[in-house]
Amino acid sequence: MFYKGMDISFLPQCEAGGMQTKDLDGTVMDPFDLVGKYGVNAIRLRIWHTPENIKHSGGYCNLEHTIAMAKRIKEHGMKFMLDIHYSDFWADPGHQNKPKAWQNLSFEELQAAVFDYTKDTLLELKKQGVMPDVVQIGNEIRCGLMFPDGELPNYSQMVKLVNAGIDGAKAAGDPDLKIMIHLDQGGRYFYLKEWFEKSFQEGLKDFDLIGLSYYPFWHGTYTDLKETMERLIQDYHKPVMIVETAHAWRKCEDGFIDEIQEKIAGFPANPHGQRQVVELVTSILASLPDHMGQGIFYWEPLCTPKAGVGNWAANMGILDEDGKAMEAIEAFSFDCEHVERDKWVKVYDPQPAAVQVGQTVSLPETVSVLLADGSIRKEKAVWQQNGPVSCTEAGSTVVHGYVGKEKWPVQMEIRAEKKLSDSVNLVEDPNWDEGMVRWQVQSSGEEVIAQLFPEFVDPYPAPPLNALRVECARHFSFRISQETVVTKAGRYCLQAEFQGTDTTGVDVRLFARYGEEEKELVIHPTEHGFELYRIGDLELKEGTVTVGVRIDAPPMYGMMRRFSLVRIA
């Protein structure tokens, strides 16, 4: 069976707030009838240990609410996945807090509590006639679970806690129950391979399914997702599911993703773009060999935007302000048995070219085309302009063209800039040729690794271009900065290049502090090449200014280079 699922754990809370769900034509429908009409055949629910301990939870997602929701799932003939967080509230890469009831337990007592809680929860669901088909032992546990006891890099203790959950699930006595391990970073094989290899070395017990979170604005490209899942299947011979995915249906100031993340995701933040993402992720799963891709779950689609309330509900669900379904719901009618693997899904525009006035740019002969199975194909581009493009004036020029028989549009932006003023870069040793002596570094501990990586660029053998790589195996903070002196007041530009990995809870910022003022720019890392980040409107007076980058994040890596603070002519 291929799961076409949704996580609708928020539903009781939304219904209590008066939400009604409506079909595409505005007809009011029961939410289970609505999603079932369009092909949804599975529901995922999270369960928190004692959410009443957390005021913001409203007491939802406890055992009582879970049983009530599970009965609705079974009444509608759908499969049921239970996501045990082992926490009183959210558990994710940045938050894995033990339940209050377990705070003072010894490690041995904690193991016993995990076993008993898992077993007893499942036995009560079984007693109520709502036994899940799949149970997750933790939620997004790539960083560990139940901190600090199960926090990585202590794989030994983490594995013992996970094993206690696995044993508790098996003790419930249902041979049909499937046990899942769920990690984030669905498109990043190197993180997942390390987790599984070290966990198995520490004695991780057998389980049935690999569950992954894949948000395209955080977790790599669609091709990364395809290749990661293929390699995991080859390595561990276990089926894979995407148990969390989503995309925005609009841009809004208080929404969950911004324009940079929209660009990283590769599809527009509108209702059709949202549908395209769901269909593409489903298609990639269904294209995996030997039916080893067993389904997807959209995370929290049944929520409505409310005035003055931002975050997820503002633009990530599939209901509009009136509770009416948008076209993404039709993606769940996807025919998983007849996947058009070679269907073109997206044509990628070439990267914009940045040049100085007077230079010329050659247009690429081919561009990349994304297929429905997640693979990339190179196709010949036909441009409206023949030959190189001459940049005689400052400004942006867009050259148009097309690809393929259906003439898919493609364009390339060329940005011609006047040279910045000849004033010197106020950042001293921006290439770290002298090491770190001119920089101030602060971090949360010795486990934070910061080291220089040289890259040799043309003309070889020129001196290497250094990048500073920062990473840690657990949640960490890092700050690198330099205080410099502005001798001439005016408008300045601060910029740096950055690449790295992103996920829930990653916060990276380029900043400039002068006097009592500070300007900062949020950085959304992507590992596919360095991206330039720029604060171009710094009005600085004579005096000192501190510039740099700060990071607060769960395990990730970031690389930075080419810092500059230059007065603009």
MISEVEX-292444 format. One line per 2 residues: number of its first residue (from 0); for each residue x, y, z of C-alpha. Coordinates in Angstrom, 2 decimals. Layout:
// residues N
NUM	X Y Z; ...
//
This chain:
// residues 569
0	0.00 0.00 0.00; 1.17 3.51 -0.84
2	0.33 5.97 1.96; -1.13 9.29 0.83
4	-1.37 10.88 4.23; -1.73 13.97 6.34
6	-0.71 14.88 9.86; -3.81 16.64 11.21
8	-2.99 16.63 14.91; -4.09 20.28 15.18
10	-7.61 19.42 13.99; -9.36 19.14 17.42
12	-7.90 22.47 18.47; -8.93 24.11 15.19
14	-12.44 22.67 15.38; -12.78 23.90 18.98
16	-11.91 27.35 17.63; -14.81 27.19 15.16
18	-13.00 26.12 11.99; -15.13 24.55 9.25
20	-13.57 22.70 6.33; -14.97 23.24 2.88
22	-14.59 21.59 -0.50; -13.12 23.38 -3.50
24	-16.59 24.72 -4.35; -17.23 25.99 -0.83
26	-19.44 23.12 0.37; -18.99 22.47 4.09
28	-17.71 18.93 4.70; -16.49 16.84 7.59
30	-12.68 17.10 7.41; -12.20 13.33 7.12
32	-14.80 13.12 4.37; -13.11 16.02 2.60
34	-9.58 14.63 2.55; -10.83 11.09 1.85
36	-12.69 12.36 -1.21; -9.37 13.37 -2.77
38	-7.44 10.19 -2.03; -6.02 10.59 1.49
40	-5.84 7.09 2.97; -3.72 7.61 6.11
42	-3.55 10.00 9.06; -0.59 10.71 11.34
44	-1.08 11.92 14.91; 1.47 13.13 17.41
46	1.11 12.27 21.09; 2.61 14.24 23.95
48	3.15 12.69 27.37; 1.42 15.27 29.60
50	0.77 18.40 27.52; -1.24 19.84 30.41
52	2.15 20.72 31.90; 2.72 23.20 29.06
54	0.33 26.15 28.99; 0.71 26.78 25.26
56	-0.33 23.22 24.38; -3.91 23.75 25.52
58	-3.81 20.16 26.73; -4.16 18.83 23.19
60	-2.38 15.77 21.76; -2.68 13.81 25.01
62	-3.86 10.19 25.13; -7.53 11.13 25.44
64	-7.47 13.39 22.36; -5.44 10.79 20.46
66	-7.99 8.04 21.13; -10.85 10.28 20.01
68	-9.05 11.20 16.79; -7.98 7.60 16.18
70	-11.60 6.49 16.33; -12.46 8.99 13.60
72	-9.55 7.66 11.53; -10.73 4.07 11.84
74	-14.36 5.01 11.13; -13.23 6.42 7.81
76	-11.23 3.31 6.90; -7.85 5.04 6.94
78	-4.46 3.86 8.13; -3.16 5.33 11.39
80	0.41 6.38 12.20; 1.25 7.32 15.79
82	4.15 9.74 16.37; 5.37 9.45 19.98
84	7.31 12.59 20.90; 8.47 11.42 24.37
86	7.93 14.98 25.54; 5.17 17.13 27.01
88	5.39 19.42 23.98; 7.20 19.75 20.64
90	10.15 17.48 19.93; 12.25 18.36 16.87
92	15.96 18.82 16.05; 16.18 21.85 18.30
94	13.87 20.68 21.10; 13.91 17.26 22.72
96	12.78 17.89 26.27; 11.93 15.05 28.63
98	8.43 14.96 30.08; 8.16 16.68 33.43
100	7.25 13.36 35.02; 10.64 11.94 34.01
102	12.86 14.89 34.91; 14.37 13.38 38.05
104	14.71 9.76 36.95; 18.04 7.98 36.79
106	19.06 6.77 33.36; 18.01 3.20 34.18
108	14.66 4.48 35.46; 14.26 6.58 32.30
110	14.76 3.51 30.11; 12.10 1.67 32.08
112	9.74 4.66 31.81; 10.15 4.78 28.03
114	9.42 1.06 27.77; 6.37 1.21 30.03
116	4.95 4.38 28.48; 5.28 3.03 24.93
118	3.76 -0.32 25.81; 0.95 1.09 27.96
120	0.00 3.72 25.36; -0.26 1.12 22.62
122	-2.14 -1.34 24.84; -4.71 1.34 25.67
124	-5.14 2.14 21.98; -5.49 -1.57 21.30
126	-8.09 -1.88 24.06; -10.05 0.99 22.45
128	-9.92 -0.76 19.07; -7.69 1.88 17.49
130	-4.27 0.22 17.32; -1.99 2.18 14.98
132	-0.57 0.59 11.85; 2.77 2.37 12.30
134	4.41 3.80 15.42; 7.32 6.25 15.48
136	9.88 5.92 18.25; 10.48 9.64 18.67
138	10.09 12.60 16.36; 12.98 13.87 14.20
140	15.61 12.29 16.46; 18.69 12.97 14.32
142	20.04 15.03 17.25; 18.90 12.49 19.80
144	15.91 12.53 22.15; 15.03 13.25 25.77
146	17.87 15.71 26.33; 20.30 15.66 28.01
148	20.25 11.88 28.58; 19.81 10.93 24.94
150	21.48 13.93 23.32; 24.05 13.26 20.65
152	26.94 12.72 20.26; 26.25 10.23 23.10
154	25.03 7.50 20.75; 25.31 4.82 23.43
156	22.68 6.35 25.69; 20.47 7.52 22.83
158	20.33 4.02 21.37; 19.39 2.53 24.73
160	16.44 4.90 24.97; 15.34 4.19 21.39
162	15.67 0.46 22.03; 13.49 0.82 25.12
164	10.82 2.37 22.87; 11.21 -0.39 20.27
166	10.92 -3.07 22.96; 7.87 -1.34 24.43
168	6.19 -1.26 21.02; 6.88 -4.95 20.46
170	5.62 -5.77 23.98; 2.19 -4.48 22.95
172	1.87 -7.81 21.16; 0.62 -6.79 17.70
174	2.62 -8.60 15.00; 1.21 -6.27 12.32
176	2.48 -3.10 14.00; 5.29 -1.46 12.00
178	8.02 0.40 13.91; 9.55 3.52 12.37
180	12.68 5.58 13.02; 12.12 9.21 12.00
182	14.90 11.70 11.18; 14.94 15.14 9.58
184	17.22 16.16 6.66; 15.52 13.96 4.07
186	17.77 15.16 1.26; 21.11 14.91 3.04
188	22.50 11.40 2.94; 25.70 12.24 4.82
190	23.78 13.18 7.98; 21.49 10.15 7.84
192	24.23 7.66 7.00; 26.28 8.83 9.97
194	23.28 8.50 12.31; 22.38 4.99 11.23
196	25.95 3.71 11.12; 26.80 4.96 14.62
198	23.45 3.83 16.00; 23.82 0.31 14.64
200	27.37 0.18 16.03; 25.87 0.93 19.45
202	23.31 -1.86 19.11; 20.21 -0.20 17.63
204	17.54 -2.90 17.43; 15.74 -3.82 14.25
206	12.82 -1.75 13.01; 10.60 -1.76 9.93
208	10.50 1.65 8.28; 12.69 4.73 7.77
210	10.69 7.93 8.12; 12.09 11.24 6.89
212	11.14 14.88 7.06; 11.66 16.69 3.77
214	10.87 20.37 3.48; 12.33 21.61 0.17
216	13.21 25.00 1.62; 15.38 23.30 4.31
218	16.45 19.79 3.41; 18.16 19.78 0.02
220	17.02 19.56 -3.58; 14.53 17.09 -5.02
222	17.41 15.24 -6.64; 19.13 15.12 -3.24
224	15.95 13.56 -1.84; 15.79 10.93 -4.58
226	19.46 9.98 -4.28; 19.38 9.95 -0.46
228	16.43 7.58 -0.32; 17.90 5.30 -2.98
230	21.14 5.01 -1.02; 19.36 4.41 2.30
232	17.31 1.63 0.71; 20.46 0.09 -0.72
234	22.31 0.37 2.60; 19.62 -0.86 4.99
236	17.03 -2.69 2.85; 14.13 -0.91 4.53
238	11.17 0.94 3.00; 11.15 4.72 3.22
240	8.37 7.24 3.83; 8.31 11.02 3.86
242	6.31 11.61 7.04; 6.56 15.41 6.92
244	6.56 17.69 3.91; 4.90 21.00 2.97
246	5.13 24.14 0.86; 3.66 27.65 1.14
248	0.61 28.80 -0.81; 1.37 32.50 -0.51
250	3.96 34.98 0.65; 3.06 37.03 3.70
252	4.98 39.01 6.28; 4.07 36.74 9.19
254	4.31 33.49 7.26; 6.71 30.64 7.74
256	9.05 31.02 4.74; 10.44 34.08 3.01
258	11.45 34.86 -0.57; 14.90 33.31 -0.21
260	13.40 30.04 1.03; 10.83 30.16 -1.78
262	13.73 30.36 -4.23; 15.50 27.44 -2.52
264	12.29 25.36 -2.68; 12.19 25.90 -6.44
266	8.45 26.48 -6.84; 6.38 29.63 -6.32
268	4.58 30.28 -3.06; 1.10 30.13 -4.54
270	-1.65 27.47 -4.55; -0.41 25.90 -7.79
272	3.20 25.84 -6.62; 2.08 24.16 -3.42
274	0.29 21.48 -5.43; 3.34 20.99 -7.65
276	5.58 20.32 -4.64; 3.20 17.72 -3.17
278	2.85 15.97 -6.51; 6.60 15.99 -7.12
280	7.53 14.59 -3.71; 4.83 11.92 -4.11
282	6.13 11.07 -7.58; 9.71 10.72 -6.35
284	8.59 8.31 -3.61; 6.46 6.30 -6.03
286	9.39 6.09 -8.49; 11.75 4.36 -6.04
288	12.68 0.80 -7.02; 10.78 -2.28 -5.81
290	7.99 -0.20 -4.24; 10.35 0.75 -1.41
292	8.98 4.28 -1.35; 5.80 3.74 0.63
294	4.18 7.11 0.94; 4.09 10.73 2.08
296	2.37 12.74 4.80; 1.70 16.47 4.50
298	2.39 18.13 7.83; -0.61 20.02 9.24
300	-2.60 20.96 6.14; -5.93 21.56 7.93
302	-5.43 24.96 9.49; -6.77 28.39 8.58
304	-4.99 31.74 8.69; -6.15 34.16 11.36
306	-5.57 37.90 11.41; -2.63 38.80 13.61
308	-1.56 35.17 14.06; 1.40 34.17 11.94
310	3.67 31.16 11.66; 2.54 27.91 10.02
312	-1.18 28.56 9.64; -0.52 31.85 7.82
314	0.57 30.21 4.57; 1.54 26.53 4.90
316	-1.81 24.71 5.21; -4.08 23.85 2.28
318	-7.12 25.82 3.49; -7.70 29.50 2.81
320	-8.98 32.05 5.35; -12.55 30.76 4.90
322	-11.57 27.12 5.44; -11.97 26.27 1.75
324	-9.59 23.73 0.30; -7.11 24.88 -2.33
326	-5.87 22.89 -5.29; -3.07 21.13 -3.36
328	-5.72 18.77 -1.99; -6.08 17.35 -5.51
330	-2.45 16.20 -5.36; -3.60 13.34 -3.12
332	-5.50 11.85 -6.05; -2.07 11.07 -7.52
334	-1.98 7.71 -9.35; 1.01 6.04 -7.70
336	0.82 2.95 -9.87; 1.32 4.83 -13.13
338	4.06 7.35 -12.49; 5.30 9.35 -15.49
340	8.94 9.25 -14.43; 10.24 11.14 -17.46
342	7.67 13.93 -17.27; 9.21 17.41 -17.19
344	8.36 19.17 -13.94; 10.58 22.23 -13.94
346	13.16 23.94 -16.13; 15.85 25.63 -14.08
348	16.94 29.08 -15.13; 20.73 29.50 -15.23
350	22.31 31.25 -12.28; 22.31 35.05 -12.68
352	25.60 36.45 -13.89; 27.14 39.40 -12.05
354	29.64 41.42 -14.07; 31.09 44.89 -14.23
356	30.08 47.38 -16.87; 32.04 46.75 -20.07
358	32.23 42.98 -19.77; 30.43 40.39 -21.92
360	28.57 37.23 -20.89; 28.21 34.00 -22.88
362	24.82 32.31 -22.60; 24.85 28.61 -21.61
364	24.19 26.04 -24.32; 22.16 23.76 -22.04
366	20.01 24.12 -18.93; 18.86 21.63 -16.29
368	15.41 20.04 -16.43; 13.87 18.35 -13.39
370	11.94 15.15 -14.10; 9.06 13.69 -12.11
372	11.26 11.00 -10.57; 13.60 13.62 -9.14
374	16.41 13.20 -11.67; 18.02 15.99 -13.68
376	18.49 16.06 -17.44; 20.46 18.57 -19.52
378	18.55 20.01 -22.48; 19.61 22.41 -25.26
380	18.49 26.02 -24.76; 17.49 28.29 -27.64
382	18.07 31.96 -26.83; 16.44 34.97 -28.47
384	19.83 36.65 -28.60; 22.68 35.01 -30.46
386	26.21 35.29 -29.21; 27.60 36.91 -26.05
388	25.70 39.69 -24.28; 27.57 43.01 -23.95
390	26.94 44.94 -20.75; 27.40 48.60 -21.62
392	25.34 50.12 -18.77; 24.73 49.39 -15.11
394	21.51 47.56 -14.39; 19.76 44.25 -14.87
396	19.15 42.62 -18.26; 16.99 39.50 -18.73
398	17.62 37.33 -21.79; 14.75 35.01 -22.74
400	14.72 31.66 -24.48; 13.03 28.27 -24.53
402	13.75 24.55 -24.10; 12.27 21.47 -25.75
404	9.49 20.83 -28.23; 6.91 22.35 -25.93
406	9.09 25.48 -25.71; 9.31 25.70 -21.94
408	10.37 29.27 -21.16; 13.80 29.91 -19.71
410	15.57 33.14 -18.85; 18.92 34.36 -17.61
412	19.46 37.52 -15.63; 22.65 39.51 -16.14
414	23.49 42.15 -13.54; 26.00 44.77 -14.57
416	27.36 46.89 -11.76; 29.66 49.82 -11.51
418	32.69 49.05 -9.45; 32.43 49.93 -5.79
420	34.50 52.86 -4.70; 38.20 52.31 -4.44
422	38.07 52.68 -0.66; 39.66 49.77 1.09
424	37.85 46.84 2.64; 37.58 47.79 6.31
426	37.52 44.12 7.33; 41.09 43.14 8.10
428	42.37 39.79 6.88; 39.02 38.80 5.29
430	40.66 35.70 3.79; 42.03 34.47 7.14
432	45.55 34.36 5.70; 46.81 35.05 9.22
434	44.49 32.55 10.85; 41.95 33.86 13.37
436	44.14 36.42 15.15; 42.22 39.47 13.87
438	38.81 37.99 14.67; 36.85 37.51 17.89
440	35.25 34.09 18.27; 32.68 32.97 20.83
442	31.06 29.55 21.00; 28.96 27.43 23.31
444	31.72 24.94 24.04; 34.72 22.90 22.94
446	32.55 20.62 20.79; 32.01 23.47 18.33
448	34.55 22.96 15.54; 35.75 25.95 13.52
450	38.46 25.38 10.95; 39.73 26.88 7.71
452	39.22 25.14 4.37; 41.40 26.43 1.53
454	40.12 26.41 -2.04; 42.53 26.98 -4.91
456	41.04 29.14 -7.64; 42.30 30.41 -10.96
458	44.87 31.58 -11.77; 46.66 28.61 -10.23
460	48.94 28.60 -8.23; 47.51 31.75 -6.66
462	47.15 31.79 -2.86; 44.13 29.77 -1.68
464	40.76 31.32 -0.95; 39.90 30.30 2.61
466	36.45 29.54 3.96; 35.71 29.12 7.65
468	33.70 25.97 8.35; 31.74 25.76 11.61
470	29.89 22.67 12.84; 28.87 20.79 15.95
472	27.34 17.41 16.77; 24.83 18.96 19.19
474	22.85 22.17 19.54; 25.34 25.04 19.57
476	25.95 28.75 19.28; 28.81 30.46 17.47
478	29.75 34.07 16.81; 32.62 35.45 14.79
480	33.11 39.20 14.59; 35.59 41.95 14.01
482	35.62 45.52 15.28; 36.85 48.01 12.72
484	37.13 51.78 12.46; 35.15 53.98 10.07
486	37.17 57.11 9.29; 34.77 58.62 6.76
488	31.02 58.84 7.28; 28.82 57.61 4.48
490	26.88 54.69 3.06; 28.55 51.31 3.37
492	27.94 47.78 2.14; 28.58 44.71 4.33
494	28.65 41.38 2.56; 29.77 37.80 2.95
496	29.28 34.48 1.19; 27.72 31.54 3.05
498	26.77 27.94 2.41; 25.64 25.15 4.71
500	22.67 23.11 5.88; 19.32 24.21 7.22
502	16.50 22.64 9.23; 14.07 23.38 12.06
504	15.62 25.75 14.57; 18.60 26.96 12.47
506	19.21 30.69 12.96; 22.11 32.28 11.04
508	22.55 36.05 10.72; 24.97 38.51 9.13
510	25.15 41.58 11.35; 26.64 45.04 11.80
512	26.55 46.84 15.15; 27.43 50.51 15.47
514	26.73 52.52 18.60; 23.33 51.47 19.93
516	22.08 50.40 16.50; 22.31 47.04 14.80
518	21.31 45.77 11.37; 21.11 42.10 10.57
520	20.20 39.85 7.68; 18.80 36.34 8.05
522	20.82 33.74 6.17; 19.09 30.61 4.86
524	21.93 28.16 4.17; 21.99 25.89 1.17
526	24.84 23.49 0.52; 24.75 23.80 -3.26
528	27.30 26.57 -3.62; 28.05 29.79 -1.78
530	25.35 32.47 -1.77; 26.16 36.16 -1.42
532	24.42 37.98 1.43; 24.54 41.75 1.55
534	23.47 44.57 3.84; 23.82 47.47 1.45
536	22.27 50.37 3.32; 24.55 50.96 6.29
538	24.69 54.67 7.08; 27.81 54.84 9.24
540	29.36 57.74 11.10; 32.98 58.03 12.07
542	33.78 55.57 14.84; 33.80 51.83 15.44
544	31.54 49.21 13.92; 31.39 45.48 14.70
546	30.56 43.11 11.84; 30.24 39.35 11.70
548	28.04 36.25 11.62; 26.25 34.49 14.46
550	24.74 31.02 14.51; 22.33 29.33 16.93
552	21.34 25.91 15.67; 20.93 22.17 16.13
554	23.60 20.05 14.44; 24.45 21.59 11.06
556	27.44 23.00 9.25; 28.06 26.44 7.85
558	30.88 27.86 5.73; 31.58 31.56 5.29
560	34.07 33.55 3.25; 34.76 36.88 1.49
562	33.74 39.29 4.23; 33.88 42.92 3.17
564	32.79 46.29 4.49; 33.27 48.90 1.77
566	32.10 52.48 1.35; 29.79 52.87 -1.63
568	30.69 55.55 -4.14
//
